[in-house]
Amino acid sequence: MSLVTLGINHNTAPLAVREQLSFGDPELPSVLRELAGLEGVDEVALVSTCNRTEIYAHLQGDDTTVLEHWLPDDRVDDSKHLREALYRYRGGEAVQHLMRVACGLDSMVLGEPQILGQLKHAYQRAIEAGTVGRVLHSLFQGSFSVAKQVRTDTGIGENPVSVAYAAVDLSRQIFADFEQHTALLIGAGETMELAAQHLSRRGLGRLIVANRSHDRAHELAAAHGGYGIGLDELSEHLPEADIVISSTASREPIVSRDAVATAMRRRRHRPMLIVDIAVPRDIQAEASELPDVFLYSMDDLQRSIRENLAIRGREAVRADEIIEARARRLSRELRGLDAVPAIRDLRQNAHEERARVLERAKRMLGNGHSPEAVLEFLARSLTNRLLHRPTVRIREAGLRGESEFLSAARELFELPDETDQEERRETDGES
């Protein structure tokens, strides 16, 4: 039996292929049950995100062909390209791969934390579908544990490497108590949506979203407990903002130096942080000359992001060292799990033989046989019954010349090898 991983990700397949092999959450139960019904598949879990689709399975053998043949060609325009993009991991490599995924080391953005939540969701869905057993349970729980250790023992996730996150992190450095402050987002695109999420998670007191489309501004703001305004209302609300983050597609500045100066007078020169991540810029550069205004541009953030990526790269080396040690340990534990069914069956067989022999021994006592005779019968019968099948199998192996099996049997029963026996006979003869 073996643990295998089969998948594609952003490193091996373009978006056009990944999106065709993506599985939505409503599909997962039926897909998991279908996978679990394939011949030779004992356990299975499926991870499907925008950057990866991966099957984790415990198979009766180590051949992934059954999984590869299952992949729905009707969903993929170029099945040849898909086959070439697939990667396969087995045993310890599969363990180490999932641990690296859980820690964000295999992500498009090094060290990003979202993938851990996605893995936990995939694991939970597999549990609900009844396709997770002892092996995958140990695998996923072990990966979650090492991800926690890596987050605790390294700085892999401490330095922001996305523009939206970097902008919010910069805000936190200047305004420690977010609950007491107001943020104004200018624009309502994807970057601003991410910024709103980060601000909200950090307990921002108040959120205003300004956008050319008032409906879109209201939609984004309402999702995070704020309110939306049109760009024509900016001058009225700018003085309320402690934090301004701007990202629009405007070709000309939206906020002038004079508008910021007016807002600062109305604020009585309480500090204002402005993060302009638009290209071209939304805020007139001259606004940085004003007292108590802290204006940062995209270039400022990009320098910070490059530095943080370098730091994450160094921390990733430490993370890999932790993962390597934990993966070796978990791999040994998983290999041990493969022996559990055989051990259980062996013990069950021994208990059944003991029960049968013991029942006969009790009848013999009841029929007046001496205790010594019953004990002799009990010991002889139990020995013969327990050794019968192994003896027959060893004899058959000898007849077929299966030397490796015979060596394994000697090791299993801790028998001296033939050389040791010959030396013992020679020693006994000399004495």
C-alpha positions as CSV (number, residue, x, y, z in Angstrom):
1,M,0.0,0.0,0.0
2,S,1.3,3.5,-0.7
3,L,0.5,7.2,-0.3
4,V,0.5,9.1,-3.6
5,T,-0.1,12.7,-4.8
6,L,-1.2,13.5,-8.3
7,G,-1.7,17.1,-9.4
8,I,-1.0,20.3,-11.3
9,N,-0.3,23.8,-10.1
10,H,0.7,27.3,-11.2
11,N,4.3,26.0,-11.9
12,T,3.3,23.2,-14.2
13,A,0.2,24.4,-16.0
14,P,-1.2,27.7,-17.3
15,L,-4.4,29.2,-16.0
16,A,-6.3,28.0,-19.1
17,V,-5.5,24.4,-18.1
18,R,-5.9,24.8,-14.3
19,E,-9.4,26.4,-14.6
20,Q,-10.6,23.5,-16.7
21,L,-9.5,21.0,-14.1
22,S,-11.0,23.0,-11.2
23,F,-13.7,21.6,-9.0
24,G,-16.2,23.8,-7.3
25,D,-17.2,23.1,-3.7
26,P,-20.7,21.7,-4.6
27,E,-19.0,19.1,-6.8
28,L,-16.6,17.8,-4.2
29,P,-18.8,15.2,-2.5
30,S,-19.7,13.3,-5.7
31,V,-16.2,13.7,-7.1
32,L,-14.7,12.3,-3.9
33,R,-17.0,9.3,-3.8
34,E,-16.3,8.6,-7.4
35,L,-12.6,8.7,-6.8
36,A,-13.0,6.5,-3.7
37,G,-14.9,3.9,-5.8
38,L,-11.9,3.4,-8.2
39,E,-10.2,0.0,-8.0
40,G,-7.3,0.0,-5.5
41,V,-8.2,3.4,-3.9
42,D,-8.6,3.1,-0.1
43,E,-8.7,6.8,0.9
44,V,-8.8,10.0,-1.1
45,A,-8.9,13.8,-0.7
46,L,-9.1,16.5,-3.4
47,V,-7.6,20.0,-3.1
48,S,-8.9,22.4,-5.8
49,T,-7.9,26.1,-5.8
50,C,-7.2,28.7,-8.4
51,N,-3.6,27.7,-8.3
52,R,-3.7,24.0,-7.9
53,T,-5.7,20.8,-8.2
54,E,-4.3,17.9,-6.3
55,I,-5.4,14.3,-5.4
56,Y,-4.1,12.8,-2.3
57,A,-4.8,9.1,-2.1
58,H,-3.8,5.9,-0.2
59,L,-3.7,3.1,-2.7
60,Q,-3.4,-0.6,-2.4
61,G,-0.4,-0.4,-4.8
62,D,1.8,2.4,-5.9
63,D,0.5,2.9,-9.5
64,T,-1.2,6.2,-10.1
65,T,-2.6,5.1,-13.5
66,V,-6.1,4.5,-12.2
67,L,-6.2,8.1,-11.0
68,E,-4.7,9.5,-14.2
69,H,-7.3,7.6,-16.3
70,W,-10.0,9.0,-14.1
71,L,-9.1,12.6,-14.9
72,P,-12.1,13.9,-17.0
73,D,-10.8,14.5,-20.5
74,D,-14.1,16.0,-21.4
75,R,-13.3,19.0,-19.2
76,V,-9.9,19.6,-20.8
77,D,-9.3,20.9,-24.3
78,D,-5.7,19.6,-24.5
79,S,-5.4,16.3,-22.6
80,K,-1.8,15.8,-23.8
81,H,-0.8,19.1,-22.3
82,L,-2.6,18.1,-19.1
83,R,-0.7,14.8,-18.8
84,E,2.6,16.6,-19.3
85,A,1.7,19.1,-16.6
86,L,0.9,16.4,-14.0
87,Y,3.4,15.8,-11.1
88,R,3.4,12.6,-9.0
89,Y,4.8,12.1,-5.5
90,R,4.9,8.9,-3.5
91,G,5.5,8.0,0.1
92,G,7.8,10.5,1.8
93,E,7.9,12.8,-1.2
94,A,4.1,13.1,-1.0
95,V,4.3,13.9,2.8
96,Q,6.9,16.6,2.2
97,H,5.0,18.1,-0.6
98,L,1.8,18.5,1.4
99,M,3.7,20.0,4.2
100,R,5.3,22.6,1.9
101,V,1.9,23.4,0.4
102,A,0.5,23.9,3.9
103,C,3.3,26.2,4.9
104,G,2.9,28.4,1.7
105,L,6.3,27.3,0.3
106,D,4.7,26.0,-2.9
107,S,2.4,29.0,-3.4
108,M,2.6,31.7,-6.1
109,V,3.2,34.2,-3.3
110,L,5.8,32.7,-1.0
111,G,4.5,32.1,2.5
112,E,0.9,33.2,1.9
113,P,-1.4,31.9,4.6
114,Q,-4.7,31.4,2.7
115,I,-3.7,28.0,1.4
116,L,-3.7,26.5,4.9
117,G,-7.4,27.4,5.2
118,Q,-8.1,25.9,1.8
119,L,-6.4,22.6,2.8
120,K,-8.4,22.4,6.0
121,H,-11.6,22.9,4.0
122,A,-10.6,20.2,1.5
123,Y,-9.8,17.8,4.4
124,Q,-13.1,18.6,6.0
125,R,-15.1,17.9,2.8
126,A,-13.3,14.6,2.4
127,I,-14.2,13.6,6.0
128,E,-17.9,14.5,5.3
129,A,-17.8,12.4,2.1
130,G,-16.4,9.5,4.1
131,T,-13.2,9.1,2.0
132,V,-10.6,9.8,4.7
133,G,-9.2,7.0,6.8
134,R,-6.3,6.6,9.2
135,V,-3.5,7.4,6.7
136,L,-4.9,10.6,5.2
137,H,-6.1,11.8,8.7
138,S,-2.5,11.4,10.0
139,L,-1.1,13.1,6.8
140,F,-3.3,16.2,6.9
141,Q,-3.2,16.6,10.7
142,G,0.6,16.3,10.6
143,S,0.8,18.9,7.8
144,F,-1.4,21.3,9.8
145,S,0.8,20.9,12.8
146,V,4.0,21.6,10.9
147,A,2.4,24.7,9.3
148,K,1.7,26.0,12.8
149,Q,5.3,25.3,13.9
150,V,6.7,27.0,10.8
151,R,4.6,30.1,11.4
152,T,5.7,30.1,15.0
153,D,9.4,29.4,14.6
154,T,10.1,31.3,11.4
155,G,9.2,34.7,10.0
156,I,7.9,33.3,6.7
157,G,4.5,35.1,7.0
158,E,5.5,38.3,8.8
159,N,6.6,40.4,5.9
160,P,3.9,41.5,3.4
161,V,4.5,40.7,-0.3
162,S,1.2,41.8,-1.9
163,V,0.5,45.4,-2.6
164,A,-2.8,45.5,-0.7
165,Y,-1.3,43.7,2.3
166,A,1.8,45.9,2.3
167,A,-0.4,49.0,2.2
168,V,-2.4,47.8,5.2
169,D,0.7,46.7,7.1
170,L,2.2,50.1,6.6
171,S,-1.0,51.6,8.1
172,R,-0.6,49.4,11.1
173,Q,2.9,50.7,11.7
174,I,1.7,54.2,11.9
175,F,-1.7,53.7,13.5
176,A,-1.5,50.9,16.1
177,D,-5.1,51.1,17.4
178,F,-7.1,50.5,14.2
179,E,-10.4,50.5,16.2
180,Q,-10.1,54.3,16.7
181,H,-9.4,55.2,13.1
182,T,-11.1,55.7,9.7
183,A,-9.9,54.5,6.3
184,L,-10.9,55.9,3.0
185,L,-10.4,53.6,-0.1
186,I,-10.4,55.4,-3.4
187,G,-11.4,52.8,-6.1
188,A,-13.3,49.5,-5.8
189,G,-11.2,47.1,-7.9
190,E,-9.6,43.8,-6.8
191,T,-6.7,45.5,-5.0
192,M,-9.1,47.7,-3.0
193,E,-11.3,44.7,-2.2
194,L,-8.2,42.9,-0.8
195,A,-7.3,46.0,1.2
196,A,-10.8,46.2,2.6
197,Q,-10.6,42.6,3.7
198,H,-7.2,43.1,5.4
199,L,-8.4,46.3,7.1
200,S,-11.6,44.6,8.3
201,R,-9.7,41.6,9.7
202,R,-7.6,44.0,11.8
203,G,-10.5,45.6,13.4
204,L,-10.7,48.9,11.6
205,G,-13.1,51.3,13.3
206,R,-14.7,52.8,10.1
207,L,-14.5,52.3,6.4
208,I,-15.4,54.6,3.5
209,V,-15.2,53.6,-0.1
210,A,-15.2,56.1,-2.9
211,N,-15.6,55.1,-6.5
212,R,-16.8,56.4,-9.8
213,S,-19.7,54.0,-9.7
214,H,-21.6,54.8,-6.5
215,D,-23.3,51.3,-6.6
216,R,-20.0,49.5,-6.7
217,A,-18.6,51.7,-3.8
218,H,-21.7,50.9,-1.7
219,E,-21.4,47.2,-2.5
220,L,-17.8,46.9,-1.4
221,A,-18.2,49.1,1.6
222,A,-21.4,47.3,2.8
223,A,-19.5,44.0,2.7
224,H,-17.3,45.3,5.5
225,G,-19.7,47.4,7.5
226,G,-18.8,50.7,5.8
227,Y,-20.5,53.1,3.4
228,G,-19.9,54.1,-0.2
229,I,-19.6,57.5,-1.8
230,G,-19.1,58.9,-5.3
231,L,-15.8,60.5,-6.4
232,D,-17.6,63.9,-6.4
233,E,-18.0,63.6,-2.6
234,L,-14.3,63.1,-1.9
235,S,-13.5,66.6,-0.7
236,E,-16.3,66.3,1.8
237,H,-15.1,63.1,3.4
238,L,-11.3,63.3,3.0
239,P,-10.9,65.2,6.3
240,E,-12.5,62.2,8.1
241,A,-9.8,59.8,6.9
242,D,-6.7,58.8,9.0
243,I,-5.7,56.3,6.3
244,V,-6.2,56.8,2.5
245,I,-5.4,54.0,0.1
246,S,-6.0,54.8,-3.6
247,S,-6.0,52.7,-6.7
248,T,-8.0,53.8,-9.7
249,A,-7.4,53.7,-13.5
250,S,-7.6,57.5,-13.8
251,R,-5.0,59.1,-16.2
252,E,-4.9,62.2,-14.0
253,P,-4.6,62.8,-10.3
254,I,-7.9,62.5,-8.4
255,V,-6.7,64.2,-5.2
256,S,-4.7,67.5,-5.5
257,R,-2.2,68.9,-3.1
258,D,-4.7,71.7,-2.3
259,A,-7.4,69.2,-1.5
260,V,-5.1,67.4,1.0
261,A,-4.1,70.8,2.5
262,T,-7.7,71.8,3.0
263,A,-8.4,68.4,4.6
264,M,-5.5,68.7,6.9
265,R,-6.6,72.2,8.1
266,R,-10.1,70.7,8.9
267,R,-8.3,67.8,10.7
268,R,-6.3,70.3,12.7
269,H,-3.2,68.6,11.4
270,R,-3.8,65.2,12.9
271,P,-1.5,62.8,10.9
272,M,-2.8,61.4,7.7
273,L,-1.3,58.4,5.9
274,I,-1.8,58.3,2.2
275,V,-0.8,55.1,0.2
276,D,-1.1,55.8,-3.5
277,I,-0.8,52.4,-5.3
278,A,-2.2,53.7,-8.6
279,V,-0.1,53.9,-11.8
280,P,-0.4,56.7,-13.0
281,R,-0.6,58.2,-9.5
282,D,-4.0,59.3,-8.0
283,I,-2.5,61.7,-5.5
284,Q,-0.5,64.8,-6.5
285,A,3.1,64.1,-5.5
286,E,3.4,67.6,-4.0
287,A,1.0,66.5,-1.2
288,S,4.1,64.9,0.5
289,E,5.4,68.3,1.2
290,L,2.6,69.1,3.6
291,P,3.2,68.8,7.4
292,D,1.8,65.6,9.1
293,V,1.1,64.0,5.7
294,F,2.8,60.7,5.1
295,L,2.5,59.9,1.3
296,Y,3.8,56.6,0.0
297,S,3.8,55.6,-3.7
298,M,3.8,52.2,-5.5
299,D,7.6,52.5,-5.8
300,D,7.9,52.8,-2.0
301,L,5.8,49.7,-1.6
302,Q,7.6,47.7,-4.3
303,R,10.9,48.3,-2.6
304,S,9.4,47.1,0.7
305,I,7.9,44.0,-1.1
306,R,11.2,43.1,-2.7
307,E,13.0,43.3,0.7
308,N,10.2,41.2,2.3
309,L,10.4,38.6,-0.4
310,A,14.2,38.3,0.2
311,I,13.5,37.9,3.9
312,R,10.8,35.3,3.2
313,G,13.3,33.4,1.0
314,R,15.7,33.2,3.9
315,E,12.9,32.1,6.2
316,A,11.8,29.5,3.7
317,V,15.2,27.8,4.1
318,R,14.5,27.4,7.8
319,A,11.0,26.3,7.1
320,D,12.3,23.6,4.7
321,E,14.6,22.3,7.4
322,I,11.7,21.9,9.8
323,I,9.5,20.3,7.2
324,E,12.3,17.8,6.2
325,A,12.6,16.6,9.8
326,R,8.9,16.4,10.4
327,A,8.3,14.7,7.1
328,R,10.8,11.9,7.8
329,R,9.1,11.3,11.2
330,L,5.5,11.3,9.8
331,S,6.6,9.1,6.8
332,R,7.8,6.5,9.3
333,E,4.5,6.7,11.2
334,L,2.5,6.3,8.0
335,R,4.5,3.3,6.9
336,G,3.8,1.8,10.3
337,L,0.1,2.3,9.7
338,D,0.3,0.0,6.7
339,A,1.1,-2.9,9.1
340,V,-1.8,-2.3,11.4
341,P,-4.4,-4.4,9.5
342,A,-2.0,-7.3,9.2
343,I,-1.1,-7.1,12.9
344,R,-4.8,-6.9,13.8
345,D,-5.6,-10.0,11.7
346,L,-2.7,-11.9,13.1
347,R,-3.8,-11.2,16.7
348,Q,-7.4,-12.0,15.9
349,N,-6.4,-15.4,14.4
350,A,-4.3,-16.2,17.5
351,H,-7.1,-15.3,19.8
352,E,-9.5,-17.5,17.9
353,E,-7.1,-20.4,18.0
354,R,-6.5,-19.9,21.7
355,A,-10.3,-19.9,22.3
356,R,-10.8,-23.2,20.4
357,V,-8.0,-25.0,22.2
358,L,-9.0,-23.6,25.6
359,E,-12.5,-24.8,25.1
360,R,-11.3,-28.4,24.4
361,A,-9.0,-28.2,27.4
362,K,-11.9,-27.3,29.7
363,R,-13.9,-30.2,28.4
364,M,-10.9,-32.6,29.1
365,L,-10.8,-31.3,32.7
366,G,-14.5,-31.9,33.0
367,N,-14.1,-35.4,31.7
368,G,-11.6,-36.2,34.4
369,H,-8.3,-35.9,32.6
370,S,-5.4,-34.9,34.9
371,P,-4.3,-31.3,35.0
372,E,-0.8,-32.3,33.8
373,A,-2.3,-34.0,30.7
374,V,-4.5,-31.1,30.0
375,L,-1.7,-28.6,30.3
376,E,0.5,-30.7,28.0
377,F,-2.4,-30.9,25.5
378,L,-3.0,-27.1,25.7
379,A,0.6,-26.2,25.1
380,R,1.2,-28.7,22.3
381,S,-2.1,-27.9,20.5
382,L,-1.7,-24.1,20.7
383,T,1.9,-24.3,19.5
384,N,1.0,-26.6,16.6
385,R,-2.0,-24.4,15.6
386,L,-0.1,-21.1,15.7
387,L,2.9,-22.5,13.8
388,H,0.9,-24.6,11.2
389,R,0.3,-21.8,8.6
390,P,3.7,-20.2,8.8
391,T,5.4,-23.6,8.6
392,V,3.5,-24.6,5.5
393,R,4.3,-21.2,3.9
394,I,8.0,-21.5,4.7
395,R,8.1,-25.0,3.3
396,E,6.5,-23.9,0.1
397,A,8.9,-21.0,-0.2
398,G,11.8,-23.4,0.2
399,L,10.5,-25.6,-2.6
400,R,10.2,-22.6,-4.9
401,G,13.6,-21.3,-4.0
402,E,12.3,-18.0,-2.5
403,S,15.5,-17.2,-0.6
404,E,14.4,-13.6,0.2
405,F,11.2,-14.9,1.8
406,L,13.2,-17.4,3.8
407,S,15.5,-14.7,5.0
408,A,12.6,-12.5,5.9
409,A,11.0,-15.3,7.9
410,R,14.2,-15.8,9.9
411,E,14.3,-12.1,10.7
412,L,10.6,-12.1,11.5
413,F,10.8,-15.0,14.0
414,E,14.3,-14.0,15.2
415,L,15.8,-17.3,14.1
416,P,19.6,-17.8,13.9
417,D,20.8,-18.0,10.3
418,E,22.4,-21.1,8.9
419,T,26.0,-19.9,9.5
420,D,25.2,-19.3,13.2
421,Q,23.7,-22.8,13.5
422,E,26.7,-24.4,11.8
423,E,29.1,-22.6,14.1
424,R,27.1,-23.6,17.2
425,R,27.1,-27.3,16.0
426,E,30.9,-27.2,15.5
427,T,31.3,-25.6,19.0
428,D,29.1,-28.3,20.6
429,G,31.1,-31.0,18.8
430,E,34.4,-29.7,20.1
431,S,33.2,-29.7,23.6
